[in-house]
Amino acid sequence: MSIRKLRPAFVVFLATFLVPMAAFAADEAGANKWRVKSWAALGAGLSIGLAALGGALGQGRAAAAALEGISRNPGAAARIQTPMILGLALIESLVLFALLVAYLLPSK
């Protein structure tokens, strides 16, 4: 892989992991508590945005692959549809978990 292909992944890594860490970093005297709250709000916004984007991409790919499999073999539609719906439900549960974390993050 080239460096250009890894740049977006690196930016997503930084936004996902370093912004919430900065949100929980406390000042020594605790005087700048509003800065911690603002970083927490930024981390919450980024986390739910990335979760929604990732969930939408995952659900789109899962549905496209299932529909392609059904179109190639219509007789296997029932065997393909059930795992697809289960997979979509699991993807959606991860997005809802990210929404819960994003909701609780600014309250810290």
Summary of the structure (lengths in Angstrom):
residues: 108
radius of gyration: 19.2
end to end distance: 39.4
largest distance: 67.5
contacts: 273
relative contact order: 0.13
helix: 89%
strand: 0%
